[in-house]
Each structure stands twice: as structure tokens, then as C-alpha cells.
Amino acid sequence: MRFFAMMATACAAIALSLHPAVTTAQTTSLDPAPEGSFSIVMLSDTQGYLGRGTALQRDVDLPTENPVFDAETRWVVANLKSQKVAFVTHGGDIVDSNNELQWELARRYLDRFHGVVPYGLVVGNHDMTNPGDSSLFQKYFPASRFRKFPWYGGYFKGERGHPGFSSNNANSYQLFSAGGLNFVILHVECNAPNDVLRWVDTILDRYKSRFGIVVTHMFLGPIREPKKGENGSLLPQGVMQWKKVHGEAGNTPQQLWDKSFRRHPNIRLILNGDQSTPNAQYLKLTGDHGNIVHALLSDYSRDDHGHIVHSPSDYQPTAEHGGAIRIYRFSPSGNAIRVITYDTVDSKIVTTTKSVKDSGQHNFDISLDMTNKRRPHKD
């Protein structure tokens, strides 16, 4: 709380402007990744489903569809080579209504990555029941689907006696190398309970020589929970101090940081989705070892009026619309990550949204020292 008491009134725009290491990447077209670089691509909050079994059209008998999710996964696969994609991550809320129809469709879209590129999935609050049961996610994306891949590290097996809670790939980690860097990337469910955090600590300690990334659903956003009718983007922004799932057992993002993440010097990035109103945020945190942790929110799943966008015809050029993904382009020799927000529907870099009008908060460069991670791994 010491750090966040000082940061509680700082919005994302102020936080970004205070970082001298950040420079804006001003362009509207996406160039191929240059020689010596590679990319990690992040999708999140792909919950804009239409048709039967969906929240907005539950009474119709049309086939279930999600044109934006479809477009995002197609674009990633088509651009694996040009963007030198080494890993794909999903920040959660893969589905909206947590039913078989939506999970079947999500599996179909995400199967495009299967055996083609390493990838990992976060369980968001929409991907489980309110008490924290993620049985349907585990049915469609069990650990058994991934064990054959050398990059799949493992998963939390659960300690609470109920297989639907937190186990069987609901929390997982992956190991991969790119650009001379060795990574451990953890996918941690929304509001992960204490037993999951103990597992997170074990994995990060085991792979302490690797460049650590944590992807979870809730982290940056409105510090307090918005009241009904409040615009979350207008509240003080930072590490969130509220939660949505897992009841008393669940941890707020602030607790995730205090109990676990801040203790590990190898965590370099924390990525999250969940907050489509604030849209995009970036904050530097300082861990217990003096290490800088770069935390980034990206959720572009809603349009200018706060309605989920379901098709290219709904797209508005200056809106918070579906179809935008995050590309984290690593340049190890330059000790920098270029952050790019790209609209896969309009084939254009996102330069503004209703909540975050400054292009420099959607597209910018982060400076960080990668030299100490450029060595052979022993694990």
C-alpha cells in the first residue's frame, strides 16, 4: 500500500507522461517487424458474441457467431511471419455467457493457434461462475491438450478438492525463447485465491533466471469499483482494489501484487484486460528488489457508446471498437519494447478512442534492460 497510497489519485494519462523512457510511435500503418525483433501478441475480452445463447440475443435462434474474434485470430495467423510472433496470449473474458455454444466457437477460433504458435489463456470473470468454477473452460482447454508441446510448462492442480475451481489449466505457465531471451509467462485467473498465488511463487522462483511475464484479467483500472452509472474512466486509475469473482477466497489486484507479484525480481511485465471503459493504461511499479515492473492494460472491446461491437459494419474510426489487439514488439539489442495497438478489422493502427484520445497511450516505446536475461538457461 505504500506505493499505491501515493499513486491513488494518478490517472493513466499522468502516469504515462511521467515516464521519460517512453516515446510515442507515430504511424498509422503496421510495418513488418524488423530484423532482430520479435513480437508477443495479446488478445483480450473477445466476448462480443451474437446469436443463440448470447447475452444480447438470447431469444433468437440464429447460429452463434463472433465476427471480431474470428477476424483477430485470422489476422494473427496470417501475420505470424511478418510480425515475427513468438507467442500469443489471451487476457480473459474469452466468452461472455460461459455456455457450451460460446466455448465451442472460442475453441474453433483458438484452434488456429494450436500447433502453429505457442499460446496461453487467462480465465476471466465471464469465463467462470461467480464463485469461481471454470469447469467449461477446463473442458474445452484442458491441460491434456497442451502437454505434447515443449513450450507448455504446466498448470496448477488445485488444492480445494473441487476440480472445477482453479485447476486443470485454469492457471498455467509456458516457457519459450526468442531473440536470445528466455521467458516464463504465467496465465493467472481473475482474482486468483491464495493457493494459486503460492503456486505462482513456486514457478517464478523455479525459473528466476527467465524474463517473467504475468498475464491476468484484472490488474490496472479504476482503483475503486465504479458505482452504478459511474464512468470508470473518470475515476482515479491504478492497481485495482476490488474484485469480481471467487468470493471471500478471491484476491483483488492490489492483493495479487502485495502477496506475490512484487516479491519476484524476474517479473518484468504484467498484462491485463477487463476494463473496456478506461481502455488503455500503462504504469511503472517498483518491486521489493528495486526492479521495475511495467504494467499495461489493453481492452478495446467496446464502441464509442459503450456497446459491444459485433461486426465490421459496426466499426467507427475513432471509437473503442472490437478488433483491436496489442502487439508487444521486442528489440533485445535496443533494450526496448514497442507497444502497438492494431485494429484487425480496419487494418490500421489505433490512434484514439473515446476514453483515451492520446495516441501516445496506445502506441509507444518502453525502455528496459534485457541484457541480464540474454544468457543460456539452466532449467
C-alpha positions as CSV (number, residue, x, y, z in Angstrom):
1,M,0.0,0.0,0.0
2,R,2.9,2.4,0.5
3,F,3.4,2.9,-3.3
4,F,-0.2,2.9,-4.2
5,A,-1.2,5.4,-1.5
6,M,0.9,7.9,-3.4
7,M,-0.4,6.7,-6.8
8,A,-4.1,6.5,-5.9
9,T,-5.0,9.8,-7.4
10,A,-2.9,9.4,-10.5
11,C,-4.7,8.6,-13.7
12,A,-3.1,6.6,-16.5
13,A,-2.5,9.7,-18.7
14,I,-0.5,11.3,-15.9
15,A,1.4,8.1,-15.2
16,L,2.4,7.8,-18.8
17,S,3.6,11.4,-19.1
18,L,5.8,10.9,-16.1
19,H,7.9,8.2,-17.7
20,P,10.9,9.7,-19.6
21,A,11.7,6.2,-21.0
22,V,8.5,6.3,-23.1
23,T,8.4,7.7,-26.6
24,T,5.4,7.8,-28.9
25,A,5.4,5.6,-32.0
26,Q,3.6,7.8,-34.6
27,T,2.4,5.9,-37.6
28,T,-0.9,4.6,-38.9
29,S,0.3,1.6,-40.9
30,L,1.9,-1.5,-39.5
31,D,5.3,-2.3,-40.9
32,P,6.9,-5.8,-40.7
33,A,8.8,-6.5,-37.6
34,P,12.5,-5.5,-38.3
35,E,15.4,-7.9,-38.2
36,G,16.4,-8.8,-34.7
37,S,13.0,-8.2,-33.2
38,F,10.1,-10.5,-32.3
39,S,6.5,-10.0,-31.1
40,I,4.2,-11.1,-28.3
41,V,0.6,-10.6,-29.4
42,M,-2.2,-10.1,-26.9
43,L,-6.0,-10.6,-27.5
44,S,-8.4,-9.9,-24.7
45,D,-12.1,-9.6,-23.9
46,T,-13.3,-11.3,-27.1
47,Q,-16.8,-11.6,-25.6
48,G,-18.9,-9.9,-28.3
49,Y,-21.0,-12.9,-29.3
50,L,-24.2,-12.8,-31.4
51,G,-26.9,-15.4,-32.0
52,R,-28.3,-18.2,-29.9
53,G,-27.0,-18.5,-26.3
54,T,-25.7,-14.9,-26.1
55,A,-26.5,-12.2,-23.7
56,L,-27.8,-9.7,-26.2
57,Q,-29.7,-12.1,-28.4
58,R,-30.7,-15.0,-26.1
59,D,-34.2,-15.2,-27.6
60,V,-33.2,-15.7,-31.2
61,D,-32.4,-19.0,-32.9
62,L,-29.6,-17.7,-35.1
63,P,-26.2,-19.5,-35.1
64,T,-23.8,-18.3,-32.5
65,E,-21.1,-16.2,-34.0
66,N,-18.3,-13.7,-33.1
67,P,-17.0,-11.9,-36.2
68,V,-14.5,-9.8,-34.3
69,F,-12.9,-12.8,-32.5
70,D,-12.8,-14.6,-35.9
71,A,-11.0,-11.6,-37.5
72,E,-8.5,-11.3,-34.7
73,T,-7.4,-14.9,-34.8
74,R,-7.3,-15.0,-38.6
75,W,-5.1,-11.9,-38.7
76,V,-2.6,-13.2,-36.1
77,V,-2.2,-16.5,-38.1
78,A,-1.8,-14.6,-41.4
79,N,0.8,-12.3,-39.9
80,L,2.9,-14.7,-37.8
81,K,5.9,-14.4,-40.1
82,S,5.7,-10.7,-40.9
83,Q,5.4,-9.7,-37.3
84,K,7.8,-12.5,-36.1
85,V,5.2,-13.6,-33.5
86,A,6.9,-15.8,-30.8
87,F,3.8,-16.1,-28.5
88,V,0.1,-15.2,-28.3
89,T,-1.7,-14.6,-25.1
90,H,-5.4,-14.0,-24.3
91,G,-6.2,-11.8,-21.3
92,G,-9.5,-13.4,-20.4
93,D,-13.2,-13.0,-21.0
94,I,-12.8,-15.4,-23.9
95,V,-16.6,-15.9,-23.8
96,D,-19.5,-13.8,-22.4
97,S,-22.2,-16.1,-21.2
98,N,-20.0,-19.2,-20.2
99,N,-22.1,-21.7,-22.1
100,E,-21.2,-24.6,-24.4
101,L,-22.2,-22.7,-27.6
102,Q,-19.7,-19.9,-26.9
103,W,-16.9,-22.2,-25.7
104,E,-17.3,-24.4,-28.9
105,L,-16.9,-21.3,-31.0
106,A,-14.0,-20.0,-29.0
107,R,-12.3,-23.4,-29.3
108,R,-12.7,-23.2,-33.1
109,Y,-11.1,-19.8,-33.4
110,L,-8.3,-20.6,-30.9
111,D,-7.6,-23.9,-32.6
112,R,-6.0,-21.8,-35.4
113,F,-3.0,-21.3,-33.0
114,H,-2.9,-24.9,-31.9
115,G,0.4,-26.4,-33.1
116,V,1.2,-23.3,-35.0
117,V,2.4,-20.8,-32.4
118,P,2.8,-21.1,-28.6
119,Y,-0.1,-19.5,-26.7
120,G,-1.7,-19.2,-23.3
121,L,-5.2,-18.3,-22.0
122,V,-6.4,-16.4,-18.9
123,V,-9.7,-17.3,-17.3
124,G,-11.7,-14.0,-16.9
125,N,-14.7,-13.4,-14.7
126,H,-17.0,-14.2,-17.7
127,D,-15.2,-17.5,-18.2
128,M,-16.2,-18.9,-14.8
129,T,-19.1,-18.8,-12.4
130,N,-19.2,-16.1,-9.7
131,P,-17.9,-18.5,-7.0
132,G,-15.0,-19.4,-9.3
133,D,-16.0,-22.6,-11.1
134,S,-14.2,-22.7,-14.5
135,S,-15.3,-26.2,-15.5
136,L,-16.4,-25.3,-19.0
137,F,-13.1,-23.6,-19.7
138,Q,-11.3,-26.7,-18.4
139,K,-13.5,-28.9,-20.6
140,Y,-12.6,-27.1,-23.8
141,F,-9.0,-26.1,-22.9
142,P,-7.7,-28.8,-20.6
143,A,-4.1,-29.3,-19.8
144,S,-4.1,-32.6,-21.8
145,R,-4.5,-30.5,-25.0
146,F,-1.2,-28.8,-24.3
147,R,1.1,-31.4,-22.7
148,K,2.5,-32.5,-26.0
149,F,4.0,-29.1,-26.7
150,P,7.6,-28.5,-25.4
151,W,6.7,-24.9,-24.6
152,Y,3.9,-25.9,-22.2
153,G,5.3,-25.7,-18.6
154,G,2.4,-27.0,-16.6
155,Y,-0.6,-25.9,-14.5
156,F,-1.9,-25.5,-11.0
157,K,-3.5,-28.8,-10.0
158,G,-5.8,-27.4,-7.3
159,E,-5.9,-27.8,-3.5
160,R,-9.6,-27.3,-2.7
161,G,-11.0,-30.7,-3.5
162,H,-13.2,-29.4,-6.3
163,P,-11.8,-29.9,-9.8
164,G,-13.8,-27.0,-11.2
165,F,-12.0,-24.5,-9.1
166,S,-8.7,-23.1,-10.4
167,S,-7.2,-26.5,-11.6
168,N,-6.6,-28.2,-14.9
169,N,-5.1,-25.3,-17.0
170,A,-7.2,-22.5,-15.3
171,N,-3.8,-21.3,-14.2
172,S,-0.9,-22.3,-16.4
173,Y,2.6,-21.3,-17.4
174,Q,4.6,-21.5,-20.7
175,L,8.3,-21.5,-21.4
176,F,9.7,-20.1,-24.7
177,S,12.8,-18.4,-26.1
178,A,13.1,-15.6,-28.7
179,G,15.7,-13.1,-29.6
180,G,18.2,-14.6,-27.2
181,L,15.8,-14.2,-24.3
182,N,14.3,-17.0,-22.2
183,F,10.8,-16.4,-21.0
184,V,8.4,-17.8,-18.4
185,I,4.9,-16.5,-18.9
186,L,2.1,-17.2,-16.3
187,H,-1.6,-17.0,-17.1
188,V,-3.3,-16.4,-13.8
189,E,-7.1,-16.5,-13.4
190,C,-9.1,-13.5,-12.4
191,N,-8.9,-12.7,-8.6
192,A,-6.8,-15.8,-8.1
193,P,-7.0,-17.2,-4.5
194,N,-4.1,-17.7,-2.1
195,D,-3.4,-21.3,-3.1
196,V,-2.9,-20.2,-6.7
197,L,-0.6,-17.4,-5.6
198,R,1.6,-20.0,-3.7
199,W,1.9,-21.9,-6.9
200,V,2.7,-18.7,-8.8
201,D,5.5,-18.0,-6.3
202,T,6.9,-21.6,-6.8
203,I,7.0,-21.2,-10.6
204,L,8.7,-17.8,-10.5
205,D,11.2,-19.0,-8.0
206,R,11.9,-22.1,-10.1
207,Y,12.5,-20.0,-13.3
208,K,14.1,-17.0,-11.6
209,S,16.7,-16.7,-14.4
210,R,14.0,-16.1,-17.0
211,F,12.3,-13.0,-18.2
212,G,9.0,-13.2,-16.3
213,I,5.6,-12.1,-17.6
214,V,2.3,-12.4,-15.8
215,V,-1.0,-12.1,-17.7
216,T,-4.1,-11.9,-15.6
217,H,-7.6,-10.5,-16.2
218,M,-7.9,-7.7,-13.6
219,F,-4.9,-5.5,-12.6
220,L,-4.9,-1.9,-13.9
221,G,-8.2,0.0,-14.0
222,P,-10.3,2.1,-11.7
223,I,-8.8,1.8,-8.2
224,R,-12.2,1.5,-6.6
225,E,-15.2,-0.2,-8.0
226,P,-17.4,2.2,-10.1
227,K,-20.9,2.7,-8.7
228,K,-23.9,2.1,-10.9
229,G,-23.9,4.7,-13.7
230,E,-20.4,5.9,-13.0
231,N,-17.9,6.2,-15.8
232,G,-14.9,4.1,-14.7
233,S,-12.5,6.0,-16.9
234,L,-13.1,9.2,-14.9
235,L,-12.2,7.6,-11.6
236,P,-8.6,7.5,-10.2
237,Q,-6.7,4.8,-12.1
238,G,-4.0,2.4,-11.0
239,V,-3.9,-1.1,-9.5
240,M,-7.5,-2.1,-8.7
241,Q,-8.5,-2.6,-5.1
242,W,-11.7,-4.5,-5.8
243,K,-12.7,-7.9,-7.2
244,K,-15.4,-9.7,-9.1
245,V,-15.2,-13.5,-8.5
246,H,-14.1,-16.2,-6.1
247,G,-15.9,-14.6,-3.2
248,E,-14.0,-14.3,0.1
249,A,-11.3,-16.5,-1.3
250,G,-10.5,-14.2,-4.2
251,N,-7.8,-11.6,-4.2
252,T,-8.0,-8.1,-5.6
253,P,-5.3,-7.0,-8.0
254,Q,-3.8,-5.0,-5.2
255,Q,-3.6,-8.2,-3.1
256,L,-2.1,-10.1,-6.0
257,W,0.7,-7.5,-6.1
258,D,1.2,-7.3,-2.4
259,K,1.1,-11.1,-1.7
260,S,3.0,-12.3,-4.7
261,F,4.0,-10.3,-7.8
262,R,6.0,-7.6,-6.0
263,R,8.3,-10.2,-4.4
264,H,9.8,-11.6,-7.6
265,P,12.6,-9.7,-9.3
266,N,12.2,-11.6,-12.6
267,I,8.7,-10.2,-13.3
268,R,9.2,-7.5,-16.0
269,L,5.7,-7.2,-17.4
270,I,2.1,-7.6,-16.0
271,L,-0.6,-7.5,-18.7
272,N,-4.3,-7.4,-18.3
273,G,-7.7,-6.7,-20.0
274,D,-11.1,-6.4,-18.3
275,Q,-11.6,-2.7,-18.4
276,S,-13.1,-1.5,-21.7
277,T,-14.0,1.9,-20.5
278,P,-10.6,3.1,-19.3
279,N,-9.4,1.1,-22.4
280,A,-5.6,1.6,-22.2
281,Q,-3.2,2.3,-19.3
282,Y,0.4,2.0,-18.5
283,L,2.1,2.2,-15.1
284,K,5.6,1.6,-13.8
285,L,5.7,-0.3,-10.5
286,T,8.7,-0.9,-8.2
287,G,9.1,-4.4,-6.8
288,D,10.6,-5.3,-3.4
289,H,14.0,-5.8,-5.0
290,G,14.0,-2.4,-6.7
291,N,13.0,-4.0,-10.0
292,I,10.8,-2.0,-12.4
293,V,7.6,-3.8,-13.4
294,H,5.8,-2.5,-16.5
295,A,2.0,-2.9,-16.1
296,L,-0.2,-2.5,-19.1
297,L,-4.0,-2.6,-19.6
298,S,-5.5,-3.1,-23.1
299,D,-9.2,-3.8,-23.7
300,Y,-10.7,-2.5,-27.0
301,S,-13.9,-4.5,-27.0
302,R,-16.5,-1.7,-26.9
303,D,-17.6,1.1,-29.3
304,D,-18.0,4.8,-28.7
305,H,-21.3,4.4,-27.0
306,G,-20.2,1.6,-24.7
307,H,-21.9,-1.2,-26.7
308,I,-20.0,-4.3,-27.7
309,V,-19.2,-4.3,-31.5
310,H,-20.0,-7.5,-33.3
311,S,-19.2,-6.9,-36.9
312,P,-17.1,-4.8,-39.2
313,S,-20.1,-2.8,-40.2
314,D,-20.4,-1.5,-36.6
315,Y,-16.9,-0.1,-36.7
316,Q,-16.3,3.6,-36.0
317,P,-12.8,5.0,-36.8
318,T,-12.4,7.0,-33.5
319,A,-14.3,4.6,-31.3
320,E,-13.5,2.0,-28.7
321,H,-14.3,-0.9,-31.1
322,G,-13.8,-4.6,-31.2
323,G,-11.0,-5.9,-33.4
324,A,-8.0,-4.1,-31.8
325,I,-5.2,-6.2,-30.4
326,R,-1.9,-5.4,-28.7
327,I,1.5,-6.2,-30.3
328,Y,4.5,-6.1,-28.0
329,R,7.4,-5.9,-30.3
330,F,10.7,-6.7,-28.5
331,S,14.0,-5.3,-29.7
332,P,16.6,-7.0,-27.4
333,S,19.6,-5.2,-28.9
334,G,17.9,-1.9,-28.4
335,N,16.6,-2.8,-24.9
336,A,13.1,-1.7,-25.9
337,I,9.6,-2.9,-26.4
338,R,7.4,-1.1,-29.0
339,V,3.8,-1.2,-27.9
340,I,1.4,-1.2,-30.9
341,T,-2.4,-1.2,-30.8
342,Y,-3.7,-2.6,-34.1
343,D,-7.2,-2.9,-35.4
344,T,-7.6,-6.2,-37.3
345,V,-11.0,-5.1,-38.7
346,D,-9.9,-1.9,-40.3
347,S,-6.2,-2.9,-40.8
348,K,-5.0,0.3,-39.1
349,I,-3.1,1.3,-36.0
350,V,-5.5,2.7,-33.4
351,T,-4.6,6.3,-32.6
352,T,-7.5,7.4,-30.5
353,T,-10.6,6.1,-28.5
354,K,-13.3,8.0,-26.7
355,S,-11.7,7.4,-23.3
356,V,-8.1,7.7,-24.3
357,K,-7.6,10.2,-27.1
358,D,-3.8,10.5,-27.0
359,S,-2.2,8.2,-29.5
360,G,0.9,8.1,-27.2
361,Q,-1.1,5.9,-24.8
362,H,-2.0,3.3,-27.5
363,N,1.4,3.3,-29.3
364,F,4.7,3.9,-27.5
365,D,8.1,2.6,-26.7
366,I,9.2,1.2,-23.3
367,S,12.9,1.1,-22.4
368,L,14.0,-1.8,-20.2
369,D,17.3,-3.6,-19.8
370,M,17.3,-7.0,-21.3
371,T,21.0,-7.7,-21.1
372,N,20.9,-9.7,-17.9
373,K,18.4,-12.1,-19.4
374,R,20.4,-12.8,-22.5
375,R,22.2,-16.0,-21.4
376,P,21.7,-19.7,-21.7
377,H,19.0,-21.1,-19.4
378,K,19.8,-24.0,-17.0
379,D,16.2,-25.2,-16.4
